[in-house]
Amino acid sequence: MASNNNRLTPRQKMINLMYIVLTAMLALNVSSDVLNGFKQVEDGLERSTSNASLQNDALYQKLADFNSQNPEKGGPWYKKSLEVKKTDRPLRTTTSTP
């Protein structure tokens, strides 16, 4: 903005400093509504993750039941689901830890 040839006057330096301080004060004075919005998003993500985990567990149980009833048809799918579950576990622990 200001080139090296143009020196700022002390008055202009003070005005610039006041704008910086004002911006910092506004940044620190975050409304509680904004913080509540972040909390609601976090709660929603936790709820969605929990619901997806419950659905996945139910699906694994259905595959296990189908495998026990008909191992010829359900066996390959059940084995694949166990492989997916095994590879999924490290990813879930990585993403769920803060």
C-alpha positions as CSV (number, residue, x, y, z in Angstrom):
1,M,0.0,0.0,0.0
2,A,2.6,2.6,1.1
3,S,5.7,2.6,-1.0
4,N,9.2,3.0,0.5
5,N,9.5,6.5,-0.8
6,N,6.5,7.8,1.2
7,R,7.2,7.9,4.9
8,L,4.2,7.7,7.2
9,T,3.6,10.7,9.5
10,P,3.4,10.0,13.2
11,R,-0.3,10.8,13.1
12,Q,-0.8,8.2,10.3
13,K,1.2,5.6,12.3
14,M,-1.0,6.2,15.3
15,I,-4.2,5.9,13.2
16,N,-2.9,2.6,11.7
17,L,-2.0,1.3,15.2
18,M,-5.5,2.2,16.5
19,Y,-7.1,0.3,13.6
20,I,-5.0,-2.8,14.5
21,V,-6.0,-2.5,18.2
22,L,-9.6,-2.1,17.3
23,T,-9.5,-5.1,15.0
24,A,-7.9,-7.2,17.7
25,M,-10.5,-6.1,20.2
26,L,-13.3,-7.0,17.9
27,A,-11.7,-10.4,17.2
28,L,-11.5,-11.1,20.9
29,N,-15.1,-10.0,21.6
30,V,-16.7,-13.0,19.8
31,S,-20.4,-13.3,20.4
32,S,-21.7,-16.2,22.5
33,D,-24.1,-16.9,19.6
34,V,-21.2,-17.7,17.3
35,L,-19.7,-20.0,20.0
36,N,-23.1,-21.7,20.5
37,G,-23.3,-22.2,16.7
38,F,-19.9,-24.1,16.8
39,K,-21.2,-26.2,19.7
40,Q,-24.4,-27.1,17.8
41,V,-22.3,-28.1,14.8
42,E,-20.1,-30.3,17.0
43,D,-23.1,-31.9,18.6
44,G,-24.6,-32.6,15.2
45,L,-21.4,-34.2,14.0
46,E,-21.2,-36.4,17.1
47,R,-24.8,-37.4,16.7
48,S,-24.3,-38.3,13.0
49,T,-21.2,-40.3,13.8
50,S,-23.0,-42.2,16.5
51,N,-25.9,-43.0,14.2
52,A,-23.6,-44.1,11.4
53,S,-21.7,-46.4,13.9
54,L,-24.9,-47.9,15.1
55,Q,-26.1,-48.6,11.5
56,N,-22.7,-50.1,10.6
57,D,-22.8,-52.4,13.7
58,A,-26.3,-53.5,12.7
59,L,-25.1,-54.2,9.2
60,Y,-22.1,-56.3,10.5
61,Q,-24.5,-58.2,12.7
62,K,-26.8,-58.9,9.8
63,L,-23.9,-60.2,7.7
64,A,-22.7,-62.4,10.6
65,D,-26.2,-63.8,10.9
66,F,-26.5,-64.4,7.2
67,N,-23.1,-66.1,7.2
68,S,-24.1,-68.4,10.0
69,Q,-27.4,-69.3,8.2
70,N,-25.8,-69.7,4.7
71,P,-22.0,-69.9,4.8
72,E,-21.8,-70.6,1.1
73,K,-23.4,-67.3,0.0
74,G,-22.7,-65.1,3.0
75,G,-19.1,-66.3,3.7
76,P,-17.3,-64.2,1.1
77,W,-19.3,-61.1,2.0
78,Y,-18.8,-61.6,5.7
79,K,-15.0,-62.0,5.2
80,K,-14.9,-58.8,3.1
81,S,-16.8,-56.9,5.8
82,L,-14.3,-58.1,8.4
83,E,-11.5,-56.8,6.2
84,V,-13.2,-53.5,5.9
85,K,-13.8,-53.3,9.6
86,K,-10.1,-54.1,10.3
87,T,-8.8,-51.4,7.9
88,D,-11.4,-49.0,9.1
89,R,-10.4,-49.2,12.8
90,P,-7.1,-47.2,12.5
91,L,-8.8,-44.5,10.5
92,R,-11.6,-44.1,13.0
93,T,-9.1,-43.8,15.9
94,T,-7.0,-41.3,14.0
95,T,-10.0,-39.1,13.1
96,S,-11.8,-39.3,16.5
97,T,-8.9,-38.4,18.7
98,P,-8.5,-34.6,19.4
